Amino acid sequence: MNSTRTEPFLDRILGRIVDVAGWGAALSGLALVLVVGGNVLLRYVFNTGSVAMQELEWHLVSPIALLGMAYGLRHGGHVRVDFLYDRLSRRTRAGIDLFSALLMVVLGAAVIWLSIPYVGQSIMMAEGSPDPGGLPYRFLLKAFIPIGFGLLFVQAIAQALINYRDVIGMVDPAGYATEMPGE
């Protein structure tokens, strides 16, 4: 994936980490579609089913959401009030984005801090599904909480660095084009 981005080295490295996680979320999305399709086929064509396969459906939603949120932030897929935002000056928009990124850093750090004991307890007791025939490794699912918010934390730092440089006038925003060659 050769990007035309000309961001500094640290921003590029942090971005690569988030892009890899985004690919993981995309693969989880594909797996979810296949599992749901398989479950529907098993239920309505063969009159059978599996508790583990049904649990796998919602287990796959976790990496999609938790890995995908940082990817969405990196590529501008997050929600903002564009009809107001677009009317502001470039520097004002960068200031708003800097403030938002700093809030995301705080949010990410708080969720990581609060989730580690929860995930640690789940790992220590090797938590699995309470349902007969369910998936045995529920603690792996819970481990996505600090991982996902850790990625959000990393991406928020990268966004804060980009916007800080823009606020103080160090960069030309055209240098941060996210288009891929040929798009």
N, C-alpha and C positions, 0 to 999 in steps of 0.2 A: 504494500500500500504506500505508494510514493505520493506524499502530500506536497502542495506548493507552499505550505506554511513556512514562514521564515522566522518563527519565534525562537527565542533563546533556548539553549540546550536543556536547561531544567524543565521549561515548559513542554518541550518536545518529549522528554522522557516521561514526565507525568502523563502527558497526553497518550503516549503509546500504551502505558499501563491501563488507562481507562478504555482505550480502543480495544484492547485484548478482552477486557471484561465485557465490553459491548458485544463482541463476537460470541462470548460465552452466553450472554443473554439471548442473542439471536438463535443460537443452537438450541437453547432451552425452549425457546418459542416453537421451533420446528419440532422438537421432541414432544412438546405438549400437543401440538396438532396431530401428530402421529398416534400418540397414546389415546387421545380422545376419540379419534377415528377408529382405532382398534377396539376401544371399549364399546363404542356404539355398534360396531360390527359384531363383536362377541355377544352383546346383549340382545340385539334384535334379529340377527341372522342365526346364531347358534344357541340362543337361550341360555347363555352361561355368562360368567363374569368373575372378576377377581377383586378382592378387597385391596390387595397390594396395588393393582393397576389403577383403581379409583383413587387411592391415596397418592399415587405417583402424579396424578393430575395436579393436585394442589401443591405437591412438593415442587413441581416444576415452575409454579407461579412465583415462588420465592426468589430463585435466581433471576428470573425475568425482571421482576420489579427491583430487587436490591442491586443487581449488577447494572441494570439498564438506567437507573436514575442518574448515575454519574455520566454515563454515555450521553444521555439526553441533555444534561447541563453542558457538556463539552461541545455538542453540535447544535446548540440553540433550540432544542426541542422542548424546553421548559415553557411554562405559561407566564406571560406578562401582558399588561394592558397596552398593546401596541398602538392603538389609536392616540394615546397620550404620549407614550414613549417616543414615537417617531417624530413628534413635533418639537422635541427638545434638542438642544445643541449636542454635538458629539461628546464634549467634555462633561456635560450634565448627565448624559446617558451613561458614560463611563463611571461617573461618581455614583449613580444609582446602582450600577452593576457591581461596583467595588463594595458598597455597603451590603448588597444582597449576598455577595460571595463571602464576606466576613461573617454574616449571619449563618450561612451554610457551614462555615468552618466551626462555629460555636455549636450549631446543631449536631453536626457530625461527631464532634468530640464528645458532646454530652451523651449521645446515643451509644457510642462506643463504650464510654465509661460505665454507663448504666447497664449495658447488655452483657458485659464480660462476666460478671458473677452468674447471671442467668444461664449463659451458654456454658460456663465452667461447670455449673451444677449438673446440667444436662449431660455433659461429656463424662463427668465423674460417675454418674449412675448409668452410663451407656443407655440413655433413654431411647426407647423404641415405641412403636405403636401399641396402644392398649388393646387394639382390636385383634381378634384371632385372624391370622393370615395377613396382617398388616406389615408395613415396612419396618425393619428392625433398627434402622439408624436415624432416628428422628433428630438426634443431636447434630448430625451433619447439616440438616436443614436449618436448625437454629444458629449454626455457625455462620450462615450467610448474613446474619444481622450485623455483627461488627465488621465483617468483610465488606458488605455493601456500603455501610456508612463510612468505612475507612476509605473506600474509593471515592465516595462523595466528598469526604474531607480533603483528599488529595486533589481532586478536580477543582474544588472550591479554592484551594490555595493557588492553583495554576490560574484560575480565572481572576482571583484577586491580584496576582502579580501582573497579569496582562492589563487589567483595568487601572491599576495603580500607575503603571507606566504611561497609559493613555491620559489619565487625569493630570499628571505632571508634565505632559507634553513630550515624553521621550520617544514615542513611536508614531508611525504613520499607520492608521488602522487598516490601510490597504495591504500592509505587510502581513496581516493575519487572515488573509483569505483562506476559507476552508474548502474551496472547490478543489476537486481532484482534476488532474489533467484529463481533458476529453469530456468534461461535463459542461 
